[in-house]
Amino acid sequence: MQRLDIASDSRNLEESRVSLFGPRRPDHRYRTCDRYTRRAGRHLMSIIELKRRTKSARGAIKRGFGLRIACLCLSAGGANAAETGRLRTVEAAAPAVPAPEEKHSVYTLTPDMTTEQMNAVIATAIRKNAAGVNLEPNAVYDLKAVPGASIGGAAAALLIRKARNFVLDCQGSTLVLNGSDKESYGDILRMEYDEGITLRNCDFDYAQLPFTQAVLTSVGSDGAVFRVDPAFPIEWSSVQRISQFDPAGKAWLTTNLEWSNSEAGSRALTSLGEDSYRVSLRGKDKAALDSLIVGGSYLLENQVYGANAVSWYSVKGLTFDHTRVFAAAGQGFKGQVSSDVRFTGGSGVRIRPDTTRVQSTNADGVNIANQRGVFTVNDGVFEGSQDDAINVYGTQTTIKALADSTHITLAGKPTAWSAGDMLEFIDAAGAVRGTAVVGALAFDSKTTNVTLASPAPSGAESAWIVADQTDSPTLFSVNGTTFQKLRGRGVVANAQKIDVTANRFSDLPSNGAMTFYSDYSYFAQGPMPKHISIVGNSLERVNTRGGDPGAISIYAFSKDGKTTAPAGQIADVSIKDNHFRETRNMCVYVAAADNVHIVGNTAAEWATSSNRASFRGLGSFCYGIDNVSSGEIGPNTYLTTNGGRAAAVGASSVDLAPDLQRKGSPAKNSSAR
């Protein structure tokens, strides 16, 4: 916005600044200089009248003041072009003064724009402090990934950067990434350094999917041949993962070739014509050939992780409202260093309706590292993701050296941590030994030097684990949400308070419905979860392949992962009124906790399963606890089918067997406090 400067007169009148132009609506493509000149004249007369035509004011006006009349003559590129123009100067002026923030216009993207033009319009809307950008209703927007678009150098199609209180309303339209191979993949939408962002009524998908569905036709000594479904054409040069699925149930069965640890030159893909492709395997990858079944249905994925549908970095306040992801080579929603993220109105990741697809994203549905503030999901849907549906966490690292009680050196560079954060110190046994506040951090190439505002806990030594309590959600809440047909877990979180209420979990064969844990040997995410409430959920056909100790698993392990941490590390656990059906291993596994209440739950048909397994000596019990110091267990109920009769077998408030086994815990009855 251009400004007219009025110099102060000899009576030291207050300086005035008068707008010449005012906000310009983006649909006004053409303006004339005459119109602005007339407006300038009106403003000038107003100023003269306000000064009551004093002699000094008239003198100042006679002497002259800088007047710049700018005419923004937009190019005739129409709705498809970003704003361009030429500034014509009538007379030199004093420097312009920025206008106060004022939300005005909403800009529009049209389907015939190029990706570059869309980004130019978004950038203009942000620069003009617009309220947001709309898409045309129920349309398809074809996008391409722009190399190096993100701050880290990764490719992305659309970019929202340094926006404030900004809404992208897709109005039911779909943003589609066009890329035939992983070299042309990228994030569909990237957000950076924003605050108060809302995505509304948006769908995200791929034109050519990063996976295909195929039938195995033959297996050789160094490869296999697949016939690809014509509905899932590919132009890849390699495969990263192979998994078997059930075409009738549209569900994942087992992974034959994992995404990591590929042999050099292995997994090359060669077209044999007529939708047939050969996957060549070398070295240890050849072991996967023994698990392949001719005639079986398989998923072949071109990429796993990286190239997410929606990603963000350093965003404060982000809301997804009626926003769905149908496909991504990586994760559906990937966040880093953010705060206050909310999903509502059926948002999540889904298998696209009215298709024969059996999966959505190649990796997690939602994965957020270094999340502060609140994380909430209400009435969401998560299905078909090939890793955890939701995983929100902070980070852990280890102490490399201690100069004294207030100066420590940490391994790695936890750049999301900051002064004032509360650090949690965990010893090799997995016990929290105390906390200290960060005074300052200095990052080197591979380490971080920390000055503590308060001393480290007594006994702190090299190789202890350090996690940032502040760098995790103050509240992690998932309510009224459906999780189904997932390869990974439903919900994973490290948070200061956890609430999982009235959700439905079904067909999660590989892992449990929810896991809240601290296990540095498995994954360096923290801090220690606490204040956990799991109430009124339904869990059906969960953990049927026994990947987790329980359908619900809450635990802390030693640094090497070999032993359970001492009791009391995870405070306050309430698991009430949940319904389990057809689970393997335990229904509930809780370890290294105190104040644990497992009450009013029902388990149906789990006892008829022949593949129940023992975990760390707990045996095949529905409820297993290990190193739990206090709480109450029961009454709970589990049902078995026997000759058509349903027999109720459960524990009273005194008799813990057979629905509970303790290990490493004090011999207390279920009413122990």
N, C-alpha and C positions, 0 to 999 in steps of 0.2 A: 504494500500500500504506500503510495507516494504522499508526502506531507508538504504543507506550505508553512514556512517559518516566519513569524512576525517578531521583529527585534523589539526589545523592551525600550520604552521611551525614557525621557529625562526624569520623569516622576517615578521611575522604578516600578512601572506597572508590571504585573505578573505576566511572565512569558506565556503566549498562547500558541497552540498548535492546531491547525485546522486541516481536516482531511479534504483533499481535492476530489478523490475518486470514490471512496467507500468500497465495500465489498463487491466484487464482480462475480456474477453467477457464471458457472462454467458453461452453461448452455448458450450464453451470449458470445457468439463467435466473432462478431465484428463490432467495433466501436468507432466513433469519429472524434477527431481532435476538437471540432467545433463544440461538441456536447460537453467535453471536459473544460473547454475554455469558458463557456457560459457558466458552468458550475463554479469555476474559480472566481469569476466575477461576483457571483452572488455571495460567496464566502467572504470575499474581500470587503464588500459593502457591509456585511454583518459585523466584521471586526471594526470597521470605521465607526459604525453606529454605536457599538459597545463602548468605544473609547470617547463617545460623545463629541467626536470631531475636535478634540483638544488641539491647541496650537502645536504642542510638542508632537502629538500623534501625527498631525498633518505634515509637520516638518519631517518626521521620520519617513512617512510615506513618500514625500517629495524627494527626499534624498535617495529613496529607492531601497528595495530589499530584494534578496534573491528569490526568483520565481522560476521554478522548473515545471513545465507542463509536459507530462509524459503521455505519449499515446502508444498503447500496446495494440499493434495491428496484427491480429492473428493470421497465420497462414490459412489458406483455403483448403487445408488437408481434411476438413470435415471431422466427423466424430471419431475417426480412426487415428488421428494424430494428436500428439501431446502439444501443449501450448508452446508456440514460438512467437517471437515478435521482435520489434526494433524500437529502440528508445530514441525519440527525437527531442533534442534539448532546445528550448526557446531561449533560455537564459540560464547561466550558471546559478547554482543554488547552494545554500549551506547544507551540511550533511543531514540526511533524513533521520527522523527519530522513530524507532520501532513502535508499531501500533500495539495497544494492549490485546491480549489473546481474546478472541471472540469466535465461537463456533458458528459457521454459516453453511455454506453449500455442501451438498453431497455430490460427488463425481460419479460418473458411470463408465463401466467398461462394456464394450460390445464384443460379441463372439468373433467378428471379422478382424479384430485387432491382432497384431503380432504380439509375441511375448514382450518384445522391447517397447512397443507402444503402451502396453498395459502397465509396465513398470514405470514408464515416464509419467503416466497419468496418476498412478499411486504416489509417486514422489512429489508431484505437483500438489496433490490433495494434502499431503502431509505438510509441505512447505507453506501452503495457504491456510493451514490450520483448519481444514475442512472437518466436518463431523465424520466423514468416512467415504467409502466407495461402495456402490451397488453394482451388481451384475444384472443383466436382463433375466427375467424369470424363466426357469425351467429350460435353460439352454445348455449347450456343451461348449466348453472353452478348451481349445487345443493349445497346449503349451510345450515348450522345449526347455530343457535345462540349460542355464547359462553358466559356462565354466567360470570358477573363481568368484561367484557372486557373494558368497558368505564371507564373514570376517576371517574364518579359518582357511579360506581358499577352496572350499567344496562347492560343487555345482548346485544351483537352485534355479527354479523357474521364476516365481514371483517373490518379491522382497518388500517387507514392511519394516522400515528402519527409522528409529527415533520419532515414533508417532506417540501422541498423547490423546487418550480418550477417543479412540478411533474404532469404527465399526466396519468390518467387511461383511456385507450382507449379500450372499450369493442368490437369495430368493429361489432356492431349489435347484440351482444350476450345478453342473458337475465340472470340476477342474480336472482335466485329463492330461497326463504326461505322455508325450510321444517320444519313445526311445526304444530301440530294438535290441540293445545289448547294454551291459553294465557300463561301457564307455560313454554311453549317452544318457545314463540315469542321473538323477539328482533329486533334491528335495523339491516337492511341488510348491510348497509355500514355506518361506523362511522369515522369521521375525527376530529382530535384534535391537536391543537398547530401547525398548518400548515401555509404555505404562498405560494401563487401562485399555486393553485391546479386547474386542469381542468379535468372534467368528460366528456368523448366524446363517443357518439354512444352507450349509455348504456340503457338497459331496466331493470326494477325491478318488480318482481311479487312474488306471493305466490303459492306454490304447492297445499296446502289446504287453501282455502280462509278464512279470518277471518269473513266472513259473509256468509249467505246462503239465497236462495230465495225459498219461500214456499207458499202454499195455506192453508188458515185457513179452517179446516174441522168441528170443533165444539168448543163451548164455554161453560164452566161450571161455578160453583160458585166460584172456587178458582184456575182456570187455563184455558188453551186453548190448543187444539191439532192442530198441523200443519203437512201437508204432504210436505216433503222437496223434491225439484227438485233433481233427481239423479245426475244431472250435478254438484251439489254443495254439496257433501257429508260432513258430520261433525262428529267430535268425541269430542264434547264439554261436559262439565258438567253444564254449565249455559249460560244464555243469558243476555246481558247488555242493549240492546236497541231493540225495535220493531217498525218498520215503514211500512206504507202502500205505495205501488207504483203502477203505471199504467204500466202493461206489454206491452201494445200496443205502448205507447209513450216512454217506458223505462225511466220514470221520477218519481221522488219522489213526493208523494202526501201529507202525513201528518205523524207526529210522534205520535204513540200511547203510547209508554212507553219510557220515556227519560232515558239517561245513568246514571244520577246522582240520589242521594237520594234513593237508593235501601233499602228495608226493609231487616233486617237480616233473612237469610234463604230463601229469596224470589228469584225468577227467576231461580230456578233449572230446568235442562233439563233432561228428562227421555226418553229413546228410547222405543217405543212400537212395534218396528218391522216394516218391509216393508216401510221404509222411513218415518214413522210417529213418531212424538216426542211431548211430553207434556211439556208445560211450566207452572210451579206452581207459583202462585202469592199470596203474603201475605200482610196484612196491607193495607197501602195506595196504594200499587201497584195494588190492585184489582180494583181500579177505572178505569184502562185501559181497563178492560173487556167490559165496556159499549160502547167503541168506536170501538171494533173489529167487522168486518162484515164477516160472514161465506161465503166462496167462494171468498173472497178478496185475493189479492196477497200481500205478506209481506216480508220485509227484516228482518232477525234476525241477530244481530251482537254479536259476542263473546266478543269483547273488543272495547272500544272507548278511544282514546288517549293512549300515550305510544307505544312502538314498532313501530318506524317510518321506512320508507323505507330508507331514507338518512338523516343522522343527522350530525351536526358539532358543535364544541365548540372552540372558540378562533382561528378562521381561518381568515387570511388576504388575500383577493384576491381569489375569488372562481367563476369559470365559469362552467356552465352547457351547453353543446353544443350537440344538438340532443339527449337529455337524457329524458326518460319518465318513470313515475311510473304508474303501472297498479293496484296495490293493496297495502294496508298497514293497519295493525290493528290500527295504530294511524295516524300520518300525513305523507304526501308524502315527503316533505322536511322540516326538523326542524332544525333551527339554533339558536345559542345563542352566544352572545359576538363575533360578526364578523364584517367585513368591506368589502365593494366593492364586491357585489354579483351580478352576471349577468346570465340571462337565454337567450339563443339564439337558432336559428335553430329548432324551433318547440318543444322545451323542455317544460315540464309541467306534469300534471297528466291527464290520459285518461282512459276511459272505454276501456278495451282491445278489439281491432277489432276482428271480426269473432267469437264473443262469444255472449251468451245471457245475459251477465251481465248487471245490471242496475246501478252499481256504481263503483267507483274506490277506493278511500281511505275512511276509516271509520271516519276520522276527516278532518282537513284542507288540502288543497293542498300544500301551502307554509305557514309556520308560523315562523317568525324570531323575536326574542326579542333582544333588545340591538344591533341594527344594525347601524353601522356608515358608513361614506363614501357614495357611490352610490349604489342604487338597481335599476336594469334595467331588463325589459322583452321585447324582441322583437320577434314578430312572434311566440308567444307561443300558446299552447292549454291547457285549463283547463276545464275538464268536469267530472261530476259524483262524486265530493267530497262531503262528508256529513257534511261539515262545510265550512267556508270561503275558496274561492279559493286561495286568497293571503292576508295575514295579516302581516304587518311589522311595528314594533313599538318600542318605548322606554318604560320606566317604570316610574310610579309615586309612591310617598309615602307621608306620612304626618309628620308634625313637632310634636314631643312629648314634647320637652322642649327647651327653649332659655336661656342660661346662660347670654349672652349679644349679641350685634349685630353681632359678628363674630364667635360665638360658639353656635351651635345648635345640638340637638339630634333628629334623625329621626327614625321613626318606621321601623323595618325590616332591611335587609342587602342588599342594592343595590350594590352588589360586582362588577358590570360592570362599575360603576362610578369611576372616577379617578381625581387626582389633575389636575387643569387647565380647568376642564369642567365648562360650563356655566349653572347654575341652574336657573330655572324659578319658581317664587313664585306666587301661585294662592290662592286668598282668598275664603271664604265660598260661596260667590255669584258667583264664577266661573270666576272672573276677574284677569287677570295677573297684579300683582302689582309691578313687577320689577324683576331684575336678580342680581345674585352675582356669583363670581368665586370661585371654590373649591380650597382651599389651601392644605388641607390634610384630610384624612378620617381614622377613627379607628373603626373597626367592633367588636362589642360585640356579645353575643349569640343571642340577639333578637333586637338590636338597632344599630345605626351607629352614632358615634360622628364626626361632621364635623367642621373643622376650615375653615372659609371663608377668602379668600384673599382680599375681599371687603365686606363692611357691607351688611347685609340683608336689604331688602326694609323697609322703615318706616312703623310701625304698624304691622310688622310680629308678629304672635302669634301662640300659640299651636293650632294644628288641621288644619292649613293652608296646602295646597297641595304643594309639591315640585316635579318638573320634571326636568330631565337633557336634556337640548336642544342639547348638544353635542352628547349625546348617542342616536341619531336618524339619519336617512339618510339625508345627505345634498341634495340629489336628489332622489326622488322616481319616476320612469318613466316606464310606460307600454304603448307599442305601437304595433298596428297591431296584436293584440292577440284575440283569440276566447274564450269566457266563455259560457258554456252551460250545462244545466241539473244539476244545483247545488242546494244543500239543503240550503246552506248559502249564504253569499254575494259574489259578484265577487271580489271586491278590497276594502281593508281597510288599511289605513296607517296613521301614525303620522310622518310627515317629515317636513323639513325646506323648501322644494320646491317639488311640486307635479305636474306631467304632465301625463295626461291620454288622449291619442290621437288615433283616428281611430281604435277603438276596436269594437268587436261585442259581445253583451250580449243577451242571449236568454234563456228562460225557467228557471228562478230563482224564483219559486213561493213563497218562504218563506220570502225573504228579497230583498233589493234593489241591484242595480248593483254596487254601490260604496258608501262608507261611510267614511267621514273624520271628526273626532269629538274629543271632550274632555268631558267625563262624568264619573267622579270618582265613582259614585254610581253604574254604570254598569260594568265597567272594568277599572282597574288602569293602563291604558296605555297612554303615552304622548310622547312628549310635545304637546302644542297647534299646530295643523297643520296650515300652512300658504303658501301663494303664490301658489294658486291652479289654474291649467289650465285644463279644460275638454272640448275637441274640437273634433267634427266630429265623435262621437260614435253613434252606433245603439243599441237601447235598446228595445227588444221585449219580451212581456209576462214576465215582471219583476215585482216583488212585488205584484203579483196577489192575494196573501193571506194577504197582508197588514202588514207584519212584521216590516217594517221601515216607517218613515214618508214620505219618497219620494223614487223614483227610484234612484235619486241622493240626498244624505243627507249630509249636512255640518253644524255642529253646535257645540256650547259649552253650557253646562248646569252648574247649581250650584252644589256644592259638594254633596248635597242630591238628585240631579237629578230632583227636583220638579219645578224649574223655569229656564227660559232661562237666560244665562249670559248677562251682559251688552253689548251693541254694541261695535264693534271694537276689539274683542279678536282674531278673525281670519282675517288676513289681506290679501287683494287682491285675489278675486275669479272671474274667468272668465269661463263662461259656454256658449259655442257658437256652433251653427251649429250641434247640436245633434238631433237625431230622436227618438221619443218615440212612442211605439205602445202597446196598451193593458196593461196599468199600473193601479195600484190601489193607493189610496191616491194621493199625489202630484207627479208630474213629477220631480220637483225640490223643495227642502226645504233647505233654508239657514237661519241660526240664529246666532246672536252675532258676526256679521262681519262688515267690511267696505270695500269700493271700490269694490263693487259687480257689475258684468256685466253679465246679462242674455239676450242674443241677438241671433236672427236668428235660434232659435230652433223650431222644428215642433213636435206636439203631435197628433197622429192619433188614433182614436177609444177609447181613454181613457174616453171620455165624455159619451159614450154609456154604460159604465159599471154601473151596479146597486149596486155594493158593495163598491163604493168609501166611504171613511170614513173621519171624521174630526180629526185633530191632534192639540191639544192645542188651539182650537177655530179658527183655520185657515180655516175650512170648506173644501169643495170639489173643490179646485182650482188647476189648473195645476202647477202654480208657487206660492209658498208661502214663504214669508220672515218674520222674527221676530227679532226685534232689529238689524236692518241693518241701518247704519248711512249714507252711501253714495253709489253712483253707478248709473247704468242705467238698466232699465228693458224694453225690447222690442226694436224693434218690434219682437214678436214671433207669431207663428201660431199654432192653433190646429184644427183638422178636426173631424167632426162627420159624421156618415152615417145616412141619413134620406130618406127613400123611394128610395134607390138606388142612391141618389145624395150626393155628397160630398160638404158640406158647410164649407167654411173657416170662422172661427170666431177668431179674434185675437185682440191684443191691438196695438194701434198706439204708437208713441213715447211720446204722451201726455196722452192719455186715458189708464189707467192701467187695467180697468175692461174689460172683465171678466177673463183674464188669469193670474191675479195677485191679491193677497190679502195681505195687510200689517197688521201687528199686533205689537204694541209696537214700531213702527218706526216713525220718523218725517214725516209729511204729505208733501212729496215732489213728484213732478212728475218724470217720468222715465228718464228725462235728468238731474236729480239732481246730483250734484257733491259734 
